[in-house]
């Protein structure tokens, strides 16, 4: 296979993964999003969110942590949770709380692919309807191979979650 064919094959594969990822978000399968993520990204997410939880102890009480993680209601116990389980539980809990928010993602178009040593950056233009608000934008999905499988790194939206999310009001004490 020549270089151009390899690039086209990579672009097709990454586009397929990106479409599956977007469909999982749209269909509300938020507890499964971790399967798309690179292990390094999962570890970074756990570290970032543990810092956020520790910094907001009045918001993240033992009861709130138990609602999110079940058996893990203290920071010490949460440290033992694998990054994939941590990611799925934490992100899934908060996104499920937004059940009244209807998200429809449409007009997904791959603009291009940028290669950077071991990373592949898929540039995607999309439109979204979030509870009646029409949003359009360009997003970069960064992939890296791990054990012969392309997996995502954290994107801008996931890294901003620490500063924008707080537990639903019914969990505050």
SEMARKE-477453 format. One record per atom (N, C-alpha, C, O, CB): x, y, z. Coordinates in steps of 0.001 Angstrom, whole numbers, plus 524288, in hexadecimal, padded with zeros to 5 digits. Glycine has a CB too. Example, Ala and Ser with C-alpha at 12.3 -4.5 7.8 and 13.67 -1.06 7.14 Angstrom:
<nodes>
833867E9C681E78;8300C7EE6C81E78;833907F31C81E78;8379C7F30982111;82C2C7EE8782356;832327F73681BA8;835667FBDC81BE4;832648001E81EBE;834618047281F67;837047FDAA8165D;
</nodes>
This chain:
<nodes>
8034D7FB6F80000;800008000080000;8037E804D680000;8070F8054A80332;7FC3D7FFFB804C3;8026E808797FC5B;805AD80D2A7FC25;803DA8113480027;7FFDE81079802BF;8059180F887F6A0;806D081577800A1;805CB81965804AA;8006381BCD80425;7FDB181C8C8080E;809E381DA78046F;7FEC581D077FF5A;7F9A281F667FE7E;7F54881BA180015;7F17481D3A80285;7F8FC821017F8B7;7F5DA816B67FEBB;7F1EF812CF8003F;7F1A98122F8062F;7ED69811988085B;7F32A80D867FDB0;7F63581250808D5;7F64F811FA80E87;7F37A8169D810FD;7F082815F7814B7;7FBF7811B981081;7F46981B5580EE0;7F1D982004810E6;7EBF181FB881024;7E8F782118813A8;7F407824E880E37;7EA4281DF180B98;7E4AA81D7580A85;7E2378195D80E19;7DDE281A198100E;7E3B981C04804BC;7E5018150C80EF1;7E319810F58126B;7E29D8130081806;7DEC6811EC81AB5;7E6C280C2F8123E;7E691815F8819C2;7E6788183E81EFF;7E1F681C1D81F78;7DF2481C108235D;7EBB781AF582040;7E14381F6F81B94;7DD068233C81BA0;7D7BA8208081BFB;7D45B8222981EFB;7DD42826AE816BA;7D6F981C60818FD;7D2098196A81928;7D1258170681E8F;7CCD181748820A4;7D20A81511814F8;7D52B814BC820CC;7D4AE81237825E9;7D3768163982A24;7D0038155B82D60;7D9B580F3E82747;7D64781A9D82A25;7D56681EA382E15;7CFFD8212182D79;7CD73822638315C;7D9A7822D682DBA;7CE43821D4828B0;7C909823E7827B5;7C4E382031829D4;7C108821E782C23;7C832824D4821D3;7C5AC81B2A82910;7C20E8173882B1D;7C1CA8176E8311B;7BD8D817468335F;7C3BC811B68294E;7C64D817C78339E;7C67E8180C83957;7C3E681D1983B38;7C0E381D0883EF7;7CC3D817BC83B53;7C511821758389F;7C2C08267A83A1F;7BCCE8263F839B3;7BA108284283D1A;7C4E982AEE836AC;7BACE823D683599;7B51C8235C834F8;7B2BA81FF98393E;7AE7B8212C83B28;7B3CA8211182F99;7B56181BC083AC8;7B3798186E83F0F;7B37781B7484431;7AFC481B0F8473D;7B6DD8137583F94;7B78A81E6D84524;7B807821A3849E3;7B392825A484A23;7B0F58262484E24;7BD6F8247984A06;7B2BD82874845E0;7AEA282C6784599;7A944829E584647;7A5ED82C0784901;7AEE882F5D84060;7A86D8256E843D6;7A36F822B68445A;7A28082106849FF;79E168215384BE2;7A34381DF2840B6;7A69081F4384CB9;7A60781DC28523B;7A45A822698558D;7A118821DA8590B;7AB3481B8085450;7A68D826FC8547B;7A50882BAF85759;79F5582CF985639;79C3F82DE1859CC;7A8988305A855E2;79E0482D0B85149;798B682E7784FAE;794A682AA0851B7;7905B82C3585333;7986382EC5849C4;795F2825A5851CB;7923C821A085381;791FE8210E8596D;78F0381DDE85B72;793A881C6F85119;7951A8241D85C30;794F8823F5861DF;7980C81F8186445;7973E81E3A868D6;78F82823A0863A4;79B8781D1E86152;79EBF818CD86355;7A3B981AF4865E0;7A8128195B86493;7A02B814E985EDD;7A2FC81E958697E;7A7698214F86BD2;7AAC081DD186F40;7AF5F81EE887004;7A582825D986EF5;7A882819A387154;7AB9B8161E874A3;7AF4F812C187160;7B27580FD287386;7A7FD8129A877E5;7AEF28132B86C4A;7B25681014868D5;7B6A08135186648;7B9E88112B86381;7AF1880D7E864A1;7B6AC8186386727;7BA6781BBD86466;7C01181A6886591;7C37681B4A86247;7B96D82158865C8;7C1258185286A1F;7C67D816F286B89;7C8FA81301867E1;7CDC2812D486765;7C698814DB870F2;7C5D180FDA8654F;7C80380BF1861C2;7CAA780E6785D0B;7CDB580BD585A5B;7C3C58083D85FF1;7C9848135685C04;7CBEF8161F857A7;7D0F5818E185940;7D3CC81ADE855EA;7C82181A0E85567;7D2158190585E55;7D64181C5686053;7DB6C8196A8610F;7DB80814DC86298;7D49A81EB98656E;7DFA581C1585FF3;7E4F081A19860B1;7E5FC819A286692;7E44381CFF8698C;7E91281DC185DFD;7E8C78158A86855;7E9E3814FB86DF5;7EC81819C587068;7EB5381B1D874DF;7ED538104886ED0;7F00181C5686D94;7F2788211186FA1;7EE74825608708A;7EECC828488745A;7F6B8822FC86BE4;7EAA4825C586D02;7E680829AB86D8C;7E3108287487243;7E18382BFB87523;7E32C829E68688D;7E1E3823768730A;7DEB8821ED8778A;7E17E8233287CA7;7DF108251888058;7DD7081C158774B;7E6938222787CDE;7E9A18236888187;7E9D28294588282;7E95A82B04886F7;7EF288214288104;7EA8182C4A87E61;7EAA7831FE87EE8;7E56083417880B7;7E524837AE883E8;7EC398348E879B1;7E12F831DE87EB1;7DBF1833848803F;7DB038326188608;7D8F4835AA888E0;7D7C7830C387CE3;7DC8A82DB7887BF;7DBDD82C5288D3B;7DEEF83013890B4;7DCE2831F98949E;7DD9E826A288E35;7E3C68312488F51;7E70B834AF89261;7E4A083A23892A7;7E47C83C8A896D0;7EC8E834FD8900A;7E2BA83C1188E34;7E0588413D88DF4;7DB6D8417A8914F;7DAAA8453A89438;7DF0D842AB8884B;7D82183D8C890EE;7D33683D9E893D3;7D41083CA4899A1;7D13183ECD89CD3;7CF7A83990891A0;7D7E68397689B1C;7D90E838C58A0A7;7DAC583DF58A316;7D94F83F318A77F;7DD53834928A169;7DDD3840EC8A03B;7DF69846178A21D;7DAA0849918A2CD;7DA2784C568A6B4;7E359848A789E4C;7D71A8496C89F05;7D24F84C8E89F3E;7CEF284AEE8A3EC;7CCF184E458A6BE;7CF2A84BFB89A1C;7CE56845DD8A4BD;7CB3A843E58A922;7CDB9845948AE4A;7CB0F847788B1D1;7CABA83DD68A8E4;7D2D5844E08AEAC;7D5A2846558B37C;7D51684C2F8B489;7D4AD84DCD8B90B;7DB7C844D48B318;7D51584F518B077;7D4A8855018B107;7CF1F856C28B257;7CE5285B3C8B3E8;7D671857AA8AC0D;7CB58853558B1BB;7C5E0854A98B297;7C34C850E18B663;7BF1784ED18B550;7C2EE854B08AD6F;7C5D184FFE8BACB;7C3F784C238BEA3;7BE8984D6F8C0CE;7BBAB849DE8C248;7C7D784BC28C321;7BD11852658C108;7B7E3853B38C304;7B39C852158BF36;7AF2B851208C0C9;7B784859858C41E;7B4F1851C88BA44;7B1308501E8B646;7B13484A2F8B5BF;7AD14847BC8B56D;7B272852AF8B0F7;7B5D9847EB8B5A9;7B65D8424B8B4EC;7B6B683F948BA38;7BAF283E228BBFB;7BB36841028B18D;7B24B83EEC8BCAB;7B20883C4D8C1BB;7B286836688C0EF;7B2738348A8BC80;7ACDA83DA98C49F;7B304833898C51F;7B32D82DCB8C4CA;7AE4A82BAB8C22B;7AE95827F58BF1F;7B3C582B5F8CA40;7A9BB82E068C359;7A4D382C478C0ED;7A4EB82D198BB05;7A346829B18B80D;7A02782F328C351;7A6D78319A8B957;7A72C832BD8B3C1;7AAF282EF88B114;7A9C882CE28ACE8;7A8EA838718B2DA;7AF7682E1C8B380;7B34882A7B8B13B;7B10D824FB8B0F2;7B21A8222A8AD31;7B85D82A7A8B470;7AE04823698B4CD;7AB9081E408B4BD;7A7A781DDB8B041;7A74D819C88ADBA;7A8D581D248B9FD;7A4B0822158AF3B;7A0FB822128AADE;7A3CD821728A5A4;7A1D981EE88A20F;79DC0827208AADE;7A863823CA8A548;7AB55823888A062;7AE2981E4F89FD2;7ADF981BE189BAD;7AF45828078A017;7B0C781C968A3F9;7B450818228A399;7B28F8134B8A689;7B54580F528A66E;7B97E819AC8A585;7AE18813848A927;7AC5680EF88AC16;7AFD380DEF8B0B9;7AFC9810EA8B47F;7AC2680A348A89B;7B2CF809D08B084;7B6038081D8B4ED;7BA2880C098B696;7BC2780BB78BAF3;7B898803178B39B;7BB7C80FB58B336;7BFC18135C8B452;7BD9B8189B8B613;7BC3981BE48B2D9;7C341814118AF7D;7BD558195F8BB1F;7BB2281E3E8BD19;7BF3E821BB8BFAF;7BDE8825AA8C21B;7B6CE81D118C0F4;7C4318204E8BF2F;7C8648239C8C133;7CC90824228BCFC;7CCF0820EB8B96F;7CAC18214E8C65A;7CFAD8283F8BD76;7D3E6829008B9AA;7D7C2824788B9C3;7D9B8822DA8B5AE;7D6C382E218BABF;7D8D6822748BE5A;7DC7E81E108BEB9;7DA848195A8BBA9;7DD88816C38B8F3;7DD5F81C8E8C475;7D580818418BC16;7D34D813DD8B91E;7D33E8150B8B343;7D41F8118E8B012;7CDBA812A08BB06;7D236819F08B1DC;7D20A81B638AC4F;7D75C81ADE8A9B9;7D7AD819E68A505;7D00F820F68ABB2;7DB8381B7E8ACB6;7E0C381AE38AA85;7E19F8155D8A872;7E4B4814938A4D7;7E4E681C308AEA4;7DEE6811898AAB8;7DF9480C178A916;7DC5180AA68A44A;7DD128067B8A204;7DE2E808808AD8C;7D8C480E038A2C6;7D57180CF189E3D;7D8B180D7589943;7DBA0811368989C;7D0A8810B989E17;7D823809AE895CE;7DAE2809EF890C7;7D90D80EBC88DB9;7D47C8103388E13;7D9F2804DA88D89;7DC8E8113488ABD;7DB16815EB887D5;7D655815358843B;7D32C818CD883C4;7DFAA817B7884A0;7D5C2810B8881B4;7D13F80FE187E41;7CC2980FFF8815E;7C8698128C87FC4;7D1C380AA087B55;7CBFF80D46885C8;7C74F80D3788914;7C644812B388B37;7C1C88146F88B5D;7C7EE8093C88DA3;7CA558156288CD8;7C9CE81AB288EDB;7C76381E3488AB2;7C395820F288BC1;7CF2981CDD8909B;7C98F81E24885FB;7C7AD82166881A5;7C1F68204788082;7BEC1823DA88051;7CAFA8207987CB3;7C0B181B4D87FC1;7BB51819DE87E63;7B77881B79882A2;7B35281D9988172;7BAED813FF87D6C;7B8C981A7C88793;7B53C81BD088BD8;7B4A7821AF88C84;7B04A823AC88CE6;7B72381968890E7;7B8FD8247188CA9;7B8C782A0B88DAF;7B60882CF088949;7B24982FCE88A39;7BE4282C3988E72;7B7D982C378848F;7B58882EEC8801D;7AFE982D2187F44;7AC6F8305487E5C;7B8CA82DFF87B28;7AF0B8281087F90;7A9CF825F287ECA;7A5E48280B882AC;7A17B8294A88137;7A9EF8202087F20;7A7688287688799;7A3DC82A6788BA5;7A1F582FE888A58;79D45830F888A72;7A69382A5C89101;7A5928335388925;7A411838B688826;7A1128395988311;79D5683C5E882D7;7A8D283C2088811;7A29F8369887F09;79FCD8371E87A1E;79A5B834B287A70;796BA836A0877F1;7A2E683498875B5;799BE8309387D6A;7949182E3D87E26;790FF831F988123;78C3F831E488065;79501828F988114;7933D835378847A;7901E8390688763;78DDD83D3A883CE;78A438400B8854D;7936C83B8F88BA7;78FF783D9E87F26;78E0E8417487B5E;789F183F0E877CC;789C18404487325;79296843A18781D;786AA83BAD879F0;782E4838C7876C1;77F1E83C43873D0;77D2D83ABE86FAF;77FDC8351C87A1F;77E07840EA875DA;77A73844668731D;77D178470C86E78;77A748496886B37;7785184882876DA;78229846AE86E25;7850D848F5869D2;784F98453486536;786F4840D586587;78AB984A3D86B73;782AE846F6860FD;7827A843D685C3D;786FE8457B858B0;7878284A0F8574F;77D198447A85967;78A3C841B28573D;78EB5842D5853EA;78E1883FE984EC8;78D9583B2184EB4;793E684154856A5;78E25842D184A87;78E178407E84559;792D5842968426F;793618474E841B1;788DF841BB8425A;7962E83F1C840D4;79AD7840A283DEF;799F583F2983841;798A983AB383704;79FE383DF884030;79AAF842F8834D5;799C9841E982F4B;79DDF844B282BFC;7A1358478B82DF4;7943F843A082DAA;79D80843CC82707;7A10F846488234C;7A6C284586824B9;7A9E4849268244D;79FE584C08822EC;7A81F840C38266D;7AD8D83FA3827C2;7B09983EEE822B1;7AF4D83BA881F6B;7ADFF83AAB82B4F;7B4A18420D82228;7B7D0841D881D68;7BD8A841FC81EED;7BF3A8457B821C5;7B6788466F819A4;7C08083E3F81D11;7C61F83E3581E04;7C89D8423081A64;7C804841F2815A0;7C881838A481D29;7CB6B845D981CBF;7CE06849F7819C8;7D3738483C8181C;7D53C84980813D4;7CE5C84EFF81D02;7D6108455381B87;7DB4A8439281A29;7DDD78408481E88;7DBA583FCE822C0;7DEA484827818BB;7E27783EC481D67;7E58683BB282115;7EB0783DEE8213F;7ED8B83EA981D36;7E596835CC81F8C;7ECDB83F0382609;7F226840F0826CD;7F53483CE2829D5;7F36783AEE82DD7;7F22B84645829AF;7F9CD83BA1827EA;7FD10837BC82A80;8017083A7982D6F;803EA83E0E82B65;7FF4F833C882681;80260838BB83248;8066B83B0483592;8092E8369483868;8075F834E183C87;8041483F1183986;80D71834B483654;81060830468387A;80CCF82BAD8399C;80B52828E3835FC;8133E831E283D74;80B6382ACA83E88;808198264283FDF;8024F8279484026;7FF078241D840B8;809CF823FD8450B;8011282CA083FBD;7FB9882E468402C;7F93482F6183AD8;7FBDF830FE8372F;7FB288331E8439D;7F42982E7B83A85;7F11A82FD5835E5;7ECC68337F837BC;7E9E08323283B57;7EECE82ACB83312;7EC528381083548;7E86983BEA836CC;7E43C83C2183287;7E53983DF982E33;7EAF28416C837B0;7DF9D83A3E833CD;7DB4183A4383021;7D82F83F54830FA;7D6158403D83535;7D7A88354E830DF;7D7F28429182CFB;7D52C8478782D45;7CFAA846A582B35;7CEE9844FD826C1;7D81084BEA82A1B;7CBCE847CA82E8D;7C65E846A482D5A;7C31F84B9882DEF;7C39F84E69831CD;7C43F84242830EF;7BFD284CA482A1A;7BC15850ED82A72;7B6C784E6982B63;7B55984A9E828CD;7BC198547982557;7B3DE8509482F25;7AEB984E4E8303C;7AAEF8527283218;7AC66856B2833CF;7AF28849F683450;7A60D85104831AD;7A1DF85435833CD;79F49851228381F;79F4584C538380E;79DDE855CF82F86;79D1C853E483BD9;79A69851418401E;795B785480841BF;795BE8594C84176;79E1F85055844D1;791B4851BE84374;78D2585437845B4;78CFD8527284B61;78C0284DDF84C7D;787F4852C6842A6;78DF28560C84EF2;78DF7854D88547E;7894C857A3856EC;7897685C52857FE;7933F856848572A;78527854A4857C3;78046856C2859F7;77E7A85BB08571D;77D0685F8F85991;78100857F685FC9;77E9885B80851F6;77CB185FDB84ED6;780C3863DE84D5E;77FB28674484A24;7787E8627B851A4;785598639984F9B;7898D8672D84E3B;78CEC864BD84A02;78F1C8608484ABE;78CDE8689285310;78D5586761845A3;7906B8656884140;7961986717841FA;7974A86BB984278;78E368676E83BEB;7998A8633C84209;79F1F8643A842A8;7A1FF861F783E05;7A0D085DA583C47;7A136861E2847D3;7A5B4864CF83C0A;7A90E862D3837DF;7AEAB863CE8396E;7AFE3867AE83C01;7A7C78657083282;7B2078604C837DE;7B7768612283935;7BB1385D2F836C3;7B96E8596083455;7B81C8610983EF2;7C00285E378377B;7C41D85AB9835AA;7C6A98586883A80;7C7FA85B3583E2E;7C83885DA48321B;7C7538535F83A75;7C9968509983EE2;7CE3084D5C83D01;7CE5084B8F8388B;7C57684D1A8419A;7D1EF84CA884073;7D6698496583F41;7D636844A6842D9;7D63584528847A1;7DBA784C7983FE6;7D60D8401F84083;7D63B83B3384367;7DBAD838F28429B;7DD3D837B883E3A;7D1D48373F8418A;7DE868386E846E3;7E3EA836928469C;7E41B830D384804;7E22882F3084C19;7E780839C284A42;7E67D82DCA84492;7E6EC828268452E;7EC9A82686845B9;7F02B82905843AD;7E468825588408D;7ED4F8223D84890;7F27181FCB848E8;7F19B819E584909;7EDED817F684B75;7F58D821BB84DDA;7F50D8171A84669;7F4A38116784671;7F66280F3F84BAA;7FA4A810EB84DEB;7F7E280F0084205;7F35D80B7884D85;7F4AA808A68524C;7F34C802F285156;7EEBD8019A8509C;7F1AB80AEC85737;7F73F7FF9D85155;7F66F7FA088504D;7F3617F92E84B3E;7EF817F65584B2A;7F38C7F776854E5;7F5217FBA384716;7F2D77FB26841DC;7ED3E7FD178416A;7EA617FB7883DE9;7F3057F59C84033;7EBAD8008D844F1;7E668802BD844CA;7E6D5808A98455F;7E9B380A8E848BC;7E2DC800558492E;7E40580B9584224;7E3FE8113C84286;7E055812E4846EA;7DBC38116484700;7E25B813BE83D49;7E2628160384A94;7DF51817D384F0B;7DFDF81DBB84F96;7E3D58200184E15;7E10F8150C85422;7DBD582027851C4;7DB9C825D18524F;7DE9C827D885709;7DF048253C85B0E;7D60882789852A9;7E0AB82C8485672;7E2B982F8185AD7;7DE6D8333685C93;7DA81833D1859DB;7E7DE8328B85959;7DF1F835B386114;7DB3D83962862FF;7DAB083DEB85F2B;7DE8E83FFE85D34;7DCBB83B668687B;7D5D383F6985E26;7D4F1843F585AD5;7D3B1848AF85E3B;7D35F8484886303;7D079842EC856E3;7D30184D1485BBC;7D20B851FD85E8C;7CD48851978621D;7CD68853758668B;7D14A8567A85AAC;7C92184F318603A;7C45784ED58634A;7C51C84B9C86842;7C31E84D0A86C65;7BFFE84C7786000;7C7F184757867E2;7C8CE8440986C7E;7CC738469A8706E;7CBD2845DD87523;7CB0683EC586ADB;7D03B8499686E93;7D3C384C2787241;7D126850D3874E4;7D2B8852578792D;7D8BC84DE986F76;7CD3A8531B8726F;7CA708577E874C8;7C662855BA878C2;7C45A858ED87BB7;7C7D385AB587093;7C535850C0878DD;7C11484ECD87C47;7C22184FEC88203;7BE70850E0884F1;7C0678490587B81;7C6EE84FD8883AF;7C833850C588935;7C6928563288AF1;7C50D856EF88F71;7CE098500888A28;7C6DC859F68877D;7C58585F4A8890B;7BFC48609388848;7BDF28649D88A26;7C8C78631C88606;7BCE585D3E8859A;7B77485E8688473;7B37A85B1A88735;7AEEA85C9388792;7B69285E2D87EC5;7B5118569C88927;7B14B8531488B8F;7B1488539689176;7B54E85481893EE;7B27384D7B88A06;7ACB8852F88939B;7AC2B852578993E;7A7BE84E7E899FE;7A48384DDA8967D;7AB15857B989C23;7A78484BF089E70;7A3668481789F3D;79E0B84AA689EE8;79D7984F418A02B;7A4128455D8A485;79A19847AC89D35;794CA849BE89D0F;7932C84BA58A278;79518849B48A66D;790F08459389B0D;78FA684F6B8A29C;78E3E851F58A78A;78C0084E2A8AB92;78C7E84F1F8B042;78A56856418A683;78990849E58A9E0;7874C846458ADAA;78B6F8430C8B079;78A29840398B427;78378842AA8AAF7;79068843668AED1;794878407D8B189;79781843F28B551;79AC98420C8B846;7984D83E158AD9E;79666848F88B540;7992484C848B8C4;796C784C248BE39;7920C84B7C8BECB;798E5852368B6B7;79A1484C908C23B;7983684C2B8C7A5;79955851228CA86;79810851968CF23;79ABA8478F8CA7C;
</nodes>
